[in-house]
């Protein structure tokens, strides 16, 4: 991958006489233009992670609620408190 050392020269240099006045444009990093797709994918993953976390925590809390521990059960050394 080539490096660009002078942006002004790079952006204002004509490529040849047939395209005089046209600025040279090139991508400066790979996959230019896919940012929107990546943001949407990230949002889907983020929302999915929250849904899965909520489901697993709700399941765990329901299991604890079924045991109906009292406030003093920890004094009796009950496991899985």
C-alpha positions in Angstrom: 0.0 0.0 0.0 1.4 3.3 -1.0 1.7 6.2 1.4 0.5 9.7 0.8 2.9 12.4 2.1 1.4 15.6 0.7 -2.4 15.8 0.7 -2.7 19.0 -1.2 -0.5 17.8 -4.0 -2.3 14.5 -4.1 -5.8 16.0 -4.3 -5.0 18.7 -6.8 -2.7 16.9 -9.2 -4.3 16.1 -12.6 -4.0 12.5 -13.7 -3.4 13.3 -17.4 -4.3 16.0 -20.0 -7.5 14.2 -21.0 -8.9 14.6 -17.4 -7.5 17.9 -16.7 -9.0 19.5 -13.6 -10.1 16.2 -12.1 -8.8 15.6 -8.7 -7.0 12.4 -7.9 -9.0 10.4 -5.4 -8.0 7.2 -3.8 -9.0 5.2 -0.8 -6.7 5.6 2.2 -7.9 2.5 4.0 -9.3 -0.9 3.0 -13.1 -1.4 2.5 -14.0 2.2 2.0 -17.8 2.7 1.7 -18.7 -0.2 4.0 -19.0 1.8 7.1 -22.8 1.9 7.0 -23.1 -1.9 6.7 -20.6 -2.4 9.5 -22.5 0.0 11.8 -25.8 -1.9 11.1 -24.0 -5.2 11.8 -22.6 -3.9 15.0 -26.1 -2.7 16.1 -27.6 -6.1 15.4 -24.9 -7.8 17.4 -25.2 -5.3 20.3 -29.0 -5.7 20.5 -28.7 -9.5 20.2 -26.1 -9.5 23.0 -28.5 -7.5 25.3 -31.4 -9.9 24.5 -29.4 -13.0 25.2 -28.0 -11.5 28.4 -31.5 -10.5 29.6 -32.8 -13.9 28.9 -30.0 -15.7 30.8 -30.2 -13.3 33.8 -34.0 -13.7 33.9 -33.7 -17.5 33.9 -31.2 -17.3 36.7 -33.3 -15.0 38.8 -36.4 -17.2 38.3 -34.5 -20.2 39.5 -33.4 -18.3 42.6 -36.9 -17.0 43.2 -38.3 -20.6 43.1 -36.0 -21.6 46.0 -37.7 -19.0 48.2 -34.7 -18.2 50.4 -35.4 -16.3 53.5 -33.3 -13.4 54.8 -31.5 -15.6 57.4 -30.7 -18.6 55.2 -27.1 -17.4 54.8 -26.6 -17.9 58.5 -27.4 -21.6 58.2 -24.7 -22.0 55.6 -27.1 -23.0 52.8 -25.2 -23.5 49.5 -26.2 -21.8 46.3 -27.3 -18.7 48.2 
